[in-house]
C-alpha cells in the first residue's frame, strides 16, 4: 500500500462522530444544489473556474444555483430494462435518465504529476463505487455551469465526487487504473471534481462506454424531471405501470432524501470509508459471494469485545462504544429478553452473498443482525417496537423500514444525539 494512503487509517470514535455529523449536514442538500470546491486546487468545475492540480490555487468562483425539479426513483436489485424510455413517455414526466452503478476494482492511481498514490498489494484491490451514464441524457440533470463535463465523459474521461477526491487525495488530471482479472489495465483520467450531490454520492462517474470497460453492469436508479407539479403518489402510480406488477419502487421528491441514489436511506460507501476506514480486498476465491479483505486492515479495524446482552461481538473498532451504550440501555430498560439471538456483525461479503450486488455494510463491521430466525429478509418484521426505538435512538437505522424489509438488520447511520443525562431518551 502506498504511503500516500496513510491518511485513511482508523480515526478515533469521537473524531468519527464529528466527521459524520458534518457529512449529514452537507448531505441535506438535494441533487439540484450546487456546491463550491473552495480553495483546494485539486478541485475544479468545468467552465466554472476549473483549476488544474499543478496551479497555486485560488478561490473557485461560485455559480448561481438553478435547481431543476428532479425526482429519484429506484427499484431493489436494479432498474428493469427499458425503464428510461418508458418512463420518459409517461404523462407527468418530461425526461428520465437511468444511472448504472457497481463496485469496481481500483488497482492503482496516480496524481496529475504522475506520482503513485493508490498501490494496494497484490492480489488485493480497492473497491470503488462507480457510476455510468449516457452523457447527452445526463446533461439536463446538471446545473448549467457544470453541463460541459458531459463532453469529458463522452471522451472517456471521468469525474470524481468531492468526498471521493478528498479521500483519495486526487483531483483534476489524476489517473485511476482498473485491472486485475479483466485483461489489460484500463485507465481513466479525471476531468473534474463535482459535489457529491451531482454524482449520486458515487466515487467515480464515467460514460456507459467506459463503465462497461471497468466493470459496471447494473442499472441502479433513475433521475426524473416531471412536467407540471405531480405529487410523489402520482409519479409512483405512473411509474408502477412500467415495472412488473408487485415490484416495489421508491420515489423521492427534492429534499426528501440526502442521497439521490439507490438505497438512499443508508450511508453510501464513500461516507462509510471516511468513518470506518477503507480496505483493500478481492472476491474470495472459490466463493465470490464473499470478500477476502487485506488482513492488515482487519487487524487494525476489527475487534472482538464483550457487549451487554449480545455477548462477544466482532465489529469495527469505531462502532463498539456506540453499540455498547445502546445495549447497556436495552438491558437497563428490561428489554434483554426481546433479543433471543445475536446473528453477527462483521461479515465480509456482498449483499445477500450475490457478487453482482453492492458490498454489504457488514464488510466494514458497522452493521449487526438480531433475531434473524424470526425476522428473515423480505418478511414482515417481528421485533419488539420498544427495542427498535431504543436502538434507533442511538444512531442506528433499522432494516425493517427498508423498501424490502430486513427486520433483523441494524446499521450505523449517525452518532447518537447528545443527552445531558448520559442516556438517550426513547
Sine and cosine of phi, psi and omega as CSV:
sin_phi,cos_phi,sin_psi,cos_psi,sin_omega,cos_omega
0.00,0.00,0.75,-0.67,0.00,-1.00
-0.90,0.43,0.58,-0.82,0.01,-1.00
-0.89,0.46,-0.39,0.92,-0.02,-1.00
-0.92,0.39,-0.19,0.98,0.04,-1.00
-1.00,-0.10,0.14,0.99,-0.04,-1.00
-0.89,0.46,-0.39,0.92,0.00,-1.00
-0.94,0.34,-0.09,1.00,-0.01,-1.00
-1.00,-0.02,0.04,1.00,-0.06,-1.00
-0.90,0.43,0.27,-0.96,-0.15,-0.99
-0.84,0.55,0.82,-0.58,0.15,-0.99
-0.99,0.15,0.38,-0.93,0.12,-0.99
-0.94,0.35,0.38,-0.92,-0.08,-1.00
-0.86,0.52,-0.64,0.77,-0.04,-1.00
-0.92,0.40,-0.64,0.77,0.04,-1.00
-0.91,0.42,-0.65,0.76,0.00,-1.00
-0.88,0.47,-0.63,0.78,0.02,-1.00
-0.89,0.46,-0.66,0.75,0.03,-1.00
-0.91,0.42,-0.61,0.79,0.01,-1.00
-0.88,0.47,-0.73,0.68,-0.08,-1.00
-0.95,0.32,-0.51,0.86,0.08,-1.00
-0.87,0.49,-0.69,0.72,0.04,-1.00
-0.88,0.47,-0.65,0.76,0.01,-1.00
-0.89,0.45,-0.71,0.71,-0.07,-1.00
-0.93,0.37,-0.55,0.84,0.09,-1.00
-0.90,0.43,-0.70,0.72,0.01,-1.00
-0.93,0.37,-0.52,0.86,-0.07,-1.00
-0.96,0.28,-0.20,0.98,0.02,-1.00
-0.94,0.33,-0.19,0.98,0.17,-0.99
-0.93,0.38,0.62,-0.78,0.04,-1.00
-1.00,0.05,0.05,-1.00,-0.01,-1.00
-0.82,0.57,-0.51,0.86,-0.12,-0.99
-0.98,0.19,-0.19,0.98,-0.09,-1.00
-1.00,0.01,0.74,-0.67,0.02,-1.00
-1.00,0.05,0.48,-0.88,0.06,-1.00
-0.87,-0.50,0.16,-0.99,0.05,-1.00
-0.91,-0.41,0.58,-0.81,0.02,-1.00
-1.00,0.05,0.09,1.00,0.08,-1.00
0.92,0.40,-0.61,-0.79,-0.11,-0.99
-0.97,-0.23,0.03,1.00,-0.01,-1.00
-0.96,0.29,0.87,-0.49,-0.08,-1.00
-0.94,0.35,-0.13,0.99,0.04,-1.00
-0.97,0.25,-0.37,0.93,-0.12,-0.99
-0.98,-0.17,0.72,-0.69,-0.02,-1.00
-0.62,-0.79,0.35,-0.94,0.04,-1.00
-0.72,-0.69,0.90,-0.44,-0.05,-1.00
-0.81,0.59,0.70,-0.71,0.01,-1.00
0.84,0.54,0.28,0.96,0.04,-1.00
-0.71,-0.70,0.50,0.87,0.03,-1.00
0.99,-0.11,0.54,0.84,-0.01,-1.00
-0.86,0.51,0.73,-0.68,-0.04,-1.00
-0.86,-0.51,0.84,-0.54,0.01,-1.00
-0.89,0.46,0.39,-0.92,0.01,-1.00
-0.84,0.54,-0.62,0.78,-0.13,-0.99
-0.97,0.22,-0.12,0.99,-0.06,-1.00
-0.96,0.28,0.23,-0.97,-0.02,-1.00
-0.98,0.19,-0.16,0.99,0.08,-1.00
0.99,-0.10,0.33,-0.94,0.02,-1.00
0.08,-1.00,0.26,-0.96,-0.05,-1.00
-0.89,0.46,0.72,-0.69,0.05,-1.00
-0.99,0.13,0.84,-0.54,-0.01,-1.00
-0.86,0.51,0.69,-0.72,0.04,-1.00
-0.99,0.12,0.56,-0.83,0.07,-1.00
-0.97,-0.26,0.40,-0.92,-0.02,-1.00
-0.97,0.24,0.84,-0.55,0.01,-1.00
-0.87,0.49,0.74,-0.67,0.08,-1.00
-0.77,-0.64,0.98,0.20,-0.16,-0.99
-0.93,0.37,0.87,-0.50,0.14,-0.99
-0.97,0.23,0.42,-0.91,0.05,-1.00
-0.99,0.15,1.00,0.07,-0.08,-1.00
-0.96,-0.27,0.73,-0.69,0.08,-1.00
-0.94,-0.35,0.36,-0.93,0.06,-1.00
-0.93,-0.38,0.61,-0.79,0.15,-0.99
-0.65,-0.76,0.69,-0.72,0.09,-1.00
-0.51,-0.86,0.40,-0.92,-0.04,-1.00
-0.82,-0.57,0.75,-0.66,0.04,-1.00
-0.82,0.57,0.72,-0.69,0.01,-1.00
1.00,0.05,-0.10,0.99,0.06,-1.00
0.89,-0.46,0.42,-0.91,-0.04,-1.00
-0.97,0.25,0.61,-0.79,0.01,-1.00
-0.94,0.35,0.44,-0.90,0.02,-1.00
-0.86,0.50,0.69,-0.73,0.04,-1.00
0.99,0.14,0.09,1.00,-0.08,-1.00
-0.87,0.49,-0.68,0.73,-0.08,-1.00
-0.86,0.52,-0.77,0.64,-0.03,-1.00
-0.92,0.40,-0.67,0.74,-0.01,-1.00
-0.92,0.38,-0.65,0.76,0.00,-1.00
-0.91,0.43,-0.60,0.80,-0.03,-1.00
-0.90,0.44,-0.36,0.93,-0.03,-1.00
-1.00,-0.08,0.01,1.00,0.01,-1.00
-0.96,0.30,0.48,-0.88,-0.10,-0.99
-0.84,0.54,-0.59,0.81,-0.10,-1.00
-0.98,-0.20,0.29,0.96,-0.01,-1.00
-0.80,-0.60,0.82,-0.57,0.05,-1.00
-0.99,0.17,-0.72,0.69,-0.02,-1.00
-0.45,-0.89,0.37,-0.93,0.02,-1.00
-0.59,-0.81,0.51,-0.86,0.13,-0.99
-0.67,-0.74,0.71,-0.70,0.04,-1.00
-0.99,-0.13,0.68,-0.73,-0.02,-1.00
-0.93,-0.37,0.82,-0.57,0.11,-0.99
-1.00,0.06,0.55,-0.84,0.00,-1.00
-0.42,-0.91,0.67,-0.74,0.00,-1.00
-0.43,-0.90,0.26,-0.96,0.22,-0.97
-0.96,0.27,0.76,-0.65,0.10,-0.99
-0.87,-0.50,0.22,-0.97,-0.14,-0.99
-0.89,-0.45,0.95,-0.32,0.00,-1.00
-1.00,0.08,0.80,-0.60,-0.02,-1.00
-0.96,-0.27,-0.42,0.91,0.05,-1.00
-0.36,-0.93,0.36,-0.93,0.21,-0.98
-0.57,-0.82,0.42,-0.91,-0.05,-1.00
-0.70,-0.71,0.60,-0.80,0.09,-1.00
-0.94,0.34,0.14,-0.99,0.03,-1.00
-0.87,0.49,-0.43,0.90,0.01,-1.00
-1.00,0.04,0.00,1.00,0.03,-1.00
1.00,-0.05,0.07,1.00,0.01,-1.00
-0.96,0.27,0.73,-0.68,0.03,-1.00
-0.92,0.40,0.79,-0.61,-0.02,-1.00
-0.93,-0.37,-0.93,0.36,0.08,-1.00
-1.00,0.02,0.75,-0.66,0.02,-1.00
-0.48,-0.87,0.93,0.37,-0.03,-1.00
-0.90,0.45,0.60,-0.80,-0.02,-1.00
-0.93,0.36,0.73,-0.69,0.05,-1.00
-0.88,0.47,0.59,-0.81,0.12,0.99
-1.00,-0.01,0.22,0.97,-0.10,-1.00
-0.99,0.15,0.38,-0.92,0.01,-1.00
-0.67,-0.74,0.19,-0.98,0.05,-1.00
-1.00,-0.10,0.88,-0.47,0.08,-1.00
-0.94,0.33,0.81,-0.59,-0.09,-1.00
-0.78,-0.63,0.87,-0.50,0.03,-1.00
-0.97,0.23,0.91,-0.42,-0.07,-1.00
-0.86,-0.50,0.53,-0.85,-0.02,-1.00
-0.85,-0.53,0.42,-0.91,0.04,-1.00
-0.74,-0.67,0.56,-0.83,0.02,-1.00
-0.61,-0.79,0.30,-0.95,0.22,-0.98
-1.00,0.08,0.92,-0.39,-0.15,-0.99
-0.78,0.62,-0.73,0.68,-0.05,-1.00
-0.87,0.49,-0.66,0.75,-0.03,-1.00
-0.96,0.29,-0.47,0.88,-0.05,-1.00
-0.98,0.18,-0.43,0.90,-0.12,-0.99
-0.80,0.60,-0.72,0.70,-0.04,-1.00
-0.90,0.43,-0.23,0.97,-0.01,-1.00
-1.00,-0.05,0.04,1.00,0.09,-1.00
-0.97,-0.26,0.48,-0.88,0.13,-0.99
-0.86,0.51,0.51,-0.86,-0.07,-1.00
-0.78,0.63,-0.63,0.78,-0.06,-1.00
-0.92,0.39,-0.30,0.95,-0.06,-1.00
-0.95,-0.30,-0.01,1.00,-0.13,-0.99
-0.94,0.35,-0.34,0.94,0.00,-1.00
-0.92,0.40,-0.27,0.96,0.03,-1.00
-0.91,0.42,-0.35,0.94,-0.01,-1.00
-0.92,0.40,-0.44,0.90,0.10,-1.00
-0.92,0.38,-0.61,0.79,0.08,-1.00
-0.91,0.42,-0.68,0.74,0.04,-1.00
-0.87,0.50,-0.70,0.71,-0.01,-1.00
-0.89,0.45,-0.45,0.89,0.00,-1.00
-1.00,0.06,0.07,1.00,0.07,-1.00
1.00,-0.10,0.09,1.00,0.03,-1.00
-1.00,-0.01,0.16,-0.99,-0.08,-1.00
-0.84,-0.54,0.22,-0.98,0.04,-1.00
-0.81,-0.59,0.75,-0.66,0.11,-0.99
-1.00,-0.08,0.61,-0.79,0.22,-0.98
-0.95,0.31,0.42,-0.91,-0.10,-1.00
-0.88,0.47,-0.68,0.74,0.03,-1.00
-0.90,0.43,-0.62,0.78,0.03,-1.00
-0.89,0.45,-0.69,0.73,0.00,-1.00
-0.88,0.47,-0.66,0.75,0.01,-1.00
-0.93,0.37,-0.65,0.76,0.02,-1.00
-0.88,0.47,-0.68,0.73,-0.06,-1.00
-0.99,0.14,-0.38,0.93,-0.12,-0.99
0.96,0.28,0.55,0.83,-0.04,-1.00
-0.84,-0.54,0.26,-0.96,0.03,-1.00
-0.39,-0.92,-0.41,-0.91,-0.03,-1.00
-0.86,0.50,0.74,-0.67,0.00,-1.00
1.00,-0.05,-0.20,0.98,0.04,-1.00
-0.96,0.29,0.22,-0.98,-0.07,-1.00
-0.76,-0.65,0.74,-0.68,0.10,-1.00
-0.94,-0.33,0.69,-0.73,-0.04,-1.00
-0.88,-0.48,0.75,-0.66,0.02,-1.00
-0.87,-0.50,0.71,-0.71,-0.13,-0.99
-0.44,-0.90,-0.95,0.32,-0.32,-0.95
-0.68,0.73,0.79,-0.62,0.10,-1.00
0.98,0.17,0.05,1.00,-0.03,-1.00
-0.84,-0.55,0.46,0.89,-0.02,-1.00
0.99,0.12,-0.52,-0.85,-0.03,-1.00
-0.90,0.45,0.62,-0.79,0.01,-1.00
-0.85,0.53,0.57,-0.82,0.04,-1.00
-0.94,-0.34,0.77,-0.64,-0.03,-1.00
-0.93,-0.36,0.67,-0.74,0.03,-1.00
-0.85,-0.53,0.88,-0.47,0.05,-1.00
-1.00,0.01,0.69,-0.73,-0.08,-1.00
-1.00,0.07,0.82,-0.57,-0.04,-1.00
-0.99,-0.15,-0.39,0.92,-0.06,-1.00
-0.30,-0.95,0.33,-0.94,0.14,-0.99
-0.84,-0.54,0.82,-0.57,-0.03,-1.00
-0.86,-0.52,0.39,-0.92,0.06,-1.00
-0.83,0.56,0.54,-0.84,-0.02,-1.00
-0.80,0.60,-0.58,0.81,-0.06,-1.00
-0.88,0.47,-0.39,0.92,-0.03,-1.00
-1.00,-0.01,-0.17,0.99,-0.01,-1.00
-0.83,-0.56,0.36,0.93,0.04,-1.00
0.88,0.47,0.46,0.89,-0.03,-1.00
0.86,0.51,0.31,0.95,0.15,-0.99
-0.96,0.27,0.37,-0.93,-0.02,-1.00
-0.99,0.16,-0.56,0.83,-0.03,-1.00
-0.64,-0.77,0.64,-0.77,0.07,-1.00
-0.84,-0.53,0.77,-0.64,0.01,-1.00
-0.68,-0.74,0.08,-1.00,0.10,-1.00
-0.97,0.25,0.26,-0.97,0.03,-1.00
-0.89,0.45,-0.57,0.82,0.02,-1.00
-0.89,0.45,-0.71,0.70,0.03,-1.00
-0.95,0.33,-0.58,0.81,0.01,-1.00
-0.85,0.52,-0.64,0.77,0.03,-1.00
-0.89,0.45,-0.51,0.86,-0.02,-1.00
-0.97,0.24,-0.45,0.89,-0.03,-1.00
-0.97,-0.22,0.03,1.00,0.16,-0.99
0.94,-0.33,0.25,0.97,0.07,-1.00
-1.00,0.10,0.81,-0.59,-0.09,-1.00
-0.76,-0.65,-0.37,0.93,-0.15,-0.99
-0.96,-0.29,0.74,-0.68,0.16,-0.99
-0.99,0.14,0.84,-0.54,-0.17,-0.98
-0.96,-0.28,-0.60,0.80,-0.06,-1.00
-0.42,-0.91,0.18,-0.98,-0.01,-1.00
-0.76,-0.65,0.55,-0.84,0.14,-0.99
-0.95,-0.31,0.69,-0.73,-0.12,-0.99
-0.78,-0.63,0.68,-0.73,0.15,-0.99
-0.91,-0.41,0.91,-0.41,-0.11,-0.99
-0.99,0.13,0.32,-0.95,0.18,-0.98
-0.99,-0.16,0.67,-0.74,-0.07,-1.00
0.95,0.30,-0.50,-0.87,-0.04,-1.00
-0.74,-0.67,0.92,0.40,0.00,-1.00
-0.95,0.33,0.44,-0.90,0.09,-1.00
-0.99,0.13,0.21,-0.98,0.09,-1.00
-0.83,0.56,-0.68,0.73,-0.06,-1.00
-0.90,0.45,-0.66,0.75,0.02,-1.00
-0.88,0.47,-0.74,0.68,0.00,-1.00
-0.89,0.45,-0.68,0.74,-0.01,-1.00
-0.87,0.49,-0.70,0.71,0.00,-1.00
-0.89,0.46,-0.65,0.76,0.02,-1.00
-0.92,0.39,-0.68,0.74,-0.04,-1.00
-0.92,0.39,-0.46,0.89,0.04,-1.00
-0.90,0.43,-0.33,0.94,0.01,-1.00
-0.97,0.23,-0.22,0.97,-0.02,-1.00
-0.93,-0.36,0.17,0.99,0.14,-0.99
-0.85,-0.52,0.27,-0.96,-0.02,-1.00
-0.89,0.45,0.57,-0.82,0.01,-1.00
-0.81,0.59,0.70,-0.71,0.01,-1.00
1.00,0.07,-0.09,1.00,0.00,-1.00
-0.96,0.29,0.83,-0.55,0.04,-1.00
-0.94,0.33,0.69,-0.72,0.03,-1.00
-0.70,-0.71,0.73,-0.68,-0.01,-1.00
-0.98,-0.22,0.80,-0.60,0.04,-1.00
-0.86,-0.51,0.76,-0.65,0.00,-1.00
-0.81,-0.59,0.69,-0.73,0.08,-1.00
-1.00,0.00,0.27,-0.96,0.05,-1.00
-0.81,0.58,0.73,-0.68,0.03,-1.00
1.00,0.04,-0.13,0.99,-0.04,-1.00
-1.00,0.09,-0.26,0.96,-0.03,-1.00
-0.51,-0.86,0.57,-0.82,0.00,-1.00
-0.96,0.26,-0.33,0.95,-0.10,-1.00
-0.80,-0.59,0.90,-0.44,0.10,-1.00
-1.00,0.08,1.00,0.07,-0.10,-1.00
-0.22,-0.98,0.12,-0.99,0.08,-1.00
-0.92,0.39,0.44,-0.90,0.03,-1.00
0.82,0.57,0.69,0.72,-0.19,-0.98
-0.92,0.38,-0.20,0.98,-0.04,-1.00
-0.97,0.23,-0.35,0.94,-0.08,-1.00
-0.94,-0.35,0.21,-0.98,-0.01,-1.00
-0.94,0.33,0.66,-0.75,0.08,-1.00
-0.97,0.25,0.36,-0.93,-0.06,-1.00
-0.80,0.60,-0.62,0.78,-0.05,-1.00
-0.89,0.46,-0.55,0.83,0.04,-1.00
-0.97,0.25,-0.62,0.78,0.03,-1.00
-0.87,0.50,-0.68,0.73,-0.02,-1.00
-0.87,0.49,-0.62,0.78,-0.01,-1.00
-0.91,0.42,-0.48,0.87,-0.05,-1.00
-1.00,-0.06,-0.71,0.70,-0.17,-0.99
-0.95,-0.30,-0.03,1.00,0.03,-1.00
0.99,-0.13,0.48,-0.87,0.02,-1.00
-0.96,-0.26,0.76,-0.65,-0.02,-1.00
-0.95,-0.30,0.37,-0.93,0.23,-0.97
-0.99,-0.12,0.60,-0.80,-0.09,-1.00
-0.36,-0.93,-0.04,-1.00,0.17,-0.99
-0.37,-0.93,0.39,-0.92,0.13,-0.99
-0.85,0.53,0.68,-0.73,-0.09,-1.00
-0.92,0.40,0.83,-0.55,0.00,-1.00
-0.84,0.55,0.76,-0.65,0.02,-1.00
0.99,0.11,-0.18,0.98,-0.01,-1.00
-0.48,-0.88,0.94,0.34,-0.18,-0.98
-0.92,0.39,-0.09,1.00,0.11,-0.99
-0.96,0.27,-0.22,0.97,0.00,-1.00
-0.92,-0.39,0.26,-0.96,0.05,-1.00
-0.93,-0.36,0.55,-0.83,0.22,-0.98
-0.96,-0.28,0.93,-0.38,-0.07,-1.00
-0.99,-0.17,0.60,-0.80,0.03,-1.00
-0.76,0.65,0.86,-0.52,-0.05,-1.00
-0.84,0.54,-0.45,0.89,0.00,-1.00
-0.91,0.40,-0.61,0.79,0.05,-1.00
-0.92,0.39,-0.69,0.72,0.00,-1.00
-0.86,0.51,-0.70,0.71,-0.02,-1.00
-0.88,0.48,-0.61,0.80,-0.07,-1.00
-0.99,0.14,-0.52,0.85,-0.16,-0.99
-0.94,-0.35,-0.43,0.90,-0.10,-0.99
-0.97,-0.25,0.79,-0.61,-0.03,-1.00
-0.75,-0.66,0.36,-0.93,0.08,-1.00
-0.89,-0.46,0.83,-0.56,-0.03,-1.00
-0.65,-0.76,0.32,-0.95,0.08,-1.00
-1.00,0.07,0.81,-0.59,-0.03,-1.00
-0.88,-0.47,0.69,-0.73,0.04,-1.00
-0.78,0.62,0.61,-0.79,0.04,-1.00
0.96,0.30,-0.73,0.68,-0.11,-0.99
-0.99,0.14,-0.43,0.90,-0.08,-1.00
1.00,0.06,-0.58,-0.81,-0.02,-1.00
-0.98,0.22,0.82,-0.57,-0.11,-0.99
-0.79,-0.61,0.69,-0.73,0.07,-1.00
-0.94,-0.35,0.93,-0.36,-0.07,-1.00
-0.59,-0.81,-0.01,-1.00,0.11,-0.99
-0.94,0.35,0.64,-0.77,-0.02,-1.00
-0.82,0.58,-0.61,0.79,-0.03,-1.00
-0.92,0.39,-0.55,0.84,-0.06,-1.00
-0.97,0.26,-0.47,0.88,-0.21,-0.98
-0.82,0.57,-0.75,0.67,-0.02,-1.00
-0.86,0.51,-0.65,0.76,-0.01,-1.00
-0.93,0.37,-0.67,0.74,0.02,-1.00
-0.91,0.41,-0.67,0.75,0.01,-1.00
-0.87,0.50,-0.73,0.68,-0.02,-1.00
-0.89,0.45,-0.67,0.74,-0.01,-1.00
-0.88,0.47,-0.70,0.71,-0.04,-1.00
-0.96,0.29,-0.47,0.88,0.09,-1.00
-0.89,0.45,-0.64,0.77,0.03,-1.00
-0.95,0.30,-0.61,0.80,0.10,-0.99
-0.82,0.57,-0.71,0.70,0.01,-1.00
-0.91,0.41,-0.71,0.71,-0.06,-1.00
-0.89,0.46,-0.52,0.85,-0.05,-1.00
-1.00,-0.01,0.16,0.99,0.05,-1.00
0.96,0.29,0.45,0.89,-0.05,-1.00
-0.98,-0.22,0.12,0.99,-0.04,-1.00
-0.85,0.53,-0.61,0.79,-0.02,-1.00
-0.92,0.39,-0.27,0.96,0.03,-1.00
-0.97,0.24,-0.20,0.98,0.06,-1.00
-0.95,-0.31,0.97,-0.25,-0.02,-1.00
-0.98,-0.18,-0.13,0.99,0.11,-0.99
-0.36,-0.93,0.62,-0.79,0.12,-0.99
-0.95,-0.31,0.79,-0.61,-0.16,-0.99
-0.92,-0.40,0.35,0.94,0.18,-0.98
0.97,-0.25,0.26,-0.97,-0.01,-1.00
-0.76,-0.65,-0.97,0.24,-0.01,-1.00
-0.96,0.29,0.84,-0.54,0.04,-1.00
-0.42,-0.91,0.99,-0.17,-0.08,-1.00
-0.96,0.27,0.96,-0.28,-0.08,-1.00
-0.25,-0.97,0.09,-1.00,0.14,-0.99
-1.00,0.02,0.33,-0.94,0.01,-1.00
-0.85,0.53,0.75,-0.66,-0.02,-1.00
0.83,0.56,0.36,0.93,0.01,-1.00
0.86,0.51,0.50,0.87,0.00,-1.00
-0.97,-0.24,0.92,-0.39,-0.06,-1.00
-0.90,0.43,-0.22,0.98,0.06,-1.00
-1.00,0.03,-0.10,0.99,0.00,-1.00
-1.00,-0.03,0.06,-1.00,0.08,-1.00
-0.95,0.30,0.25,-0.97,0.04,-1.00
-0.95,0.33,0.75,-0.66,0.03,-1.00
-0.91,0.42,0.60,-0.80,0.04,-1.00
-0.94,0.34,-0.23,0.97,0.15,-0.99
-0.89,0.46,-0.39,0.92,-0.03,-1.00
-0.90,0.43,-0.44,0.90,0.08,-1.00
-1.00,-0.02,-0.05,1.00,-0.05,-1.00
0.92,0.38,0.59,0.81,-0.03,-1.00
-0.87,-0.50,0.29,0.96,0.04,-1.00
-0.64,-0.77,0.46,-0.89,0.03,-1.00
-0.60,-0.80,0.42,-0.91,-0.05,-1.00
-0.86,-0.50,0.66,-0.75,0.09,-1.00
-0.69,-0.73,0.57,-0.82,0.05,-1.00
0.84,0.55,0.71,0.71,-0.05,-1.00
-0.91,0.41,-0.54,0.84,-0.06,-1.00
-0.91,0.42,-0.49,0.87,0.02,-1.00
-0.97,-0.25,0.05,1.00,0.02,-1.00
-0.67,-0.74,0.86,0.51,-0.03,-1.00
-0.92,0.39,0.41,-0.91,0.02,-1.00
-0.84,0.54,0.75,-0.66,0.06,-1.00
1.00,0.03,-0.17,0.98,-0.02,-1.00
-1.00,-0.08,0.27,-0.96,0.08,-1.00
-0.86,0.51,0.82,-0.57,-0.03,-1.00
-0.88,0.47,0.51,-0.86,-0.03,-1.00
-0.64,-0.77,0.87,0.49,0.05,-1.00
-0.93,-0.37,0.44,-0.90,0.08,-1.00
-0.89,0.46,0.85,-0.52,-0.06,-1.00
-0.85,0.52,-0.61,0.79,0.02,-1.00
-0.92,0.40,-0.61,0.79,0.05,-1.00
-0.88,0.47,-0.72,0.69,0.00,-1.00
-0.87,0.49,-0.73,0.69,-0.02,-1.00
-0.88,0.47,-0.65,0.76,-0.01,-1.00
-0.89,0.46,-0.72,0.69,-0.02,-1.00
-0.92,0.39,-0.66,0.75,0.00,-1.00
-0.88,0.48,-0.63,0.78,-0.02,-1.00
-0.90,0.44,-0.29,0.96,0.03,-1.00
-0.99,-0.11,0.36,0.93,0.15,-0.99
1.00,-0.03,0.24,0.97,0.02,-1.00
-0.97,-0.26,0.54,-0.84,0.10,-0.99
-0.98,-0.20,0.61,-0.79,-0.04,-1.00
-0.99,-0.17,0.76,-0.64,0.00,-1.00
-0.92,0.40,-0.26,0.96,0.04,-1.00
-0.91,0.42,-0.25,0.97,0.02,-1.00
-0.99,-0.13,0.02,1.00,0.01,-1.00
-0.94,0.35,0.33,-0.94,-0.01,-1.00
-0.87,0.49,-0.61,0.79,0.26,-0.97
-0.95,-0.30,0.95,-0.32,-0.16,-0.99
-0.88,0.47,0.63,-0.78,0.07,-1.00
-0.73,-0.68,0.97,0.25,-0.24,-0.97
-0.90,0.44,-0.30,0.96,0.01,-1.00
-1.00,0.02,-0.10,0.99,-0.23,-0.97
-0.98,-0.19,0.73,-0.68,0.15,-0.99
-0.76,-0.66,0.60,-0.80,0.07,-1.00
-0.54,-0.84,0.34,-0.94,-0.02,-1.00
-0.89,0.46,0.71,-0.71,0.11,-0.99
-0.82,-0.58,-0.62,0.79,-0.04,-1.00
-0.28,-0.96,0.25,-0.97,0.14,-0.99
-0.91,0.42,0.43,-0.90,0.06,-1.00
-0.93,0.38,0.54,-0.84,0.04,-1.00
-0.90,0.43,0.51,-0.86,-0.01,-1.00
-0.92,0.40,0.56,-0.83,0.06,-1.00
-0.66,-0.75,0.83,-0.56,-0.11,-0.99
-0.89,0.45,-0.43,0.90,-0.01,-1.00
-0.99,0.16,-0.12,0.99,-0.05,-1.00
1.00,0.06,-0.07,1.00,0.05,-1.00
-0.73,-0.68,0.72,-0.69,0.00,-1.00
-0.97,0.23,0.77,-0.64,0.02,-1.00
-0.95,0.32,0.66,-0.75,0.05,-1.00
-0.76,-0.65,0.00,0.00,0.00,0.00
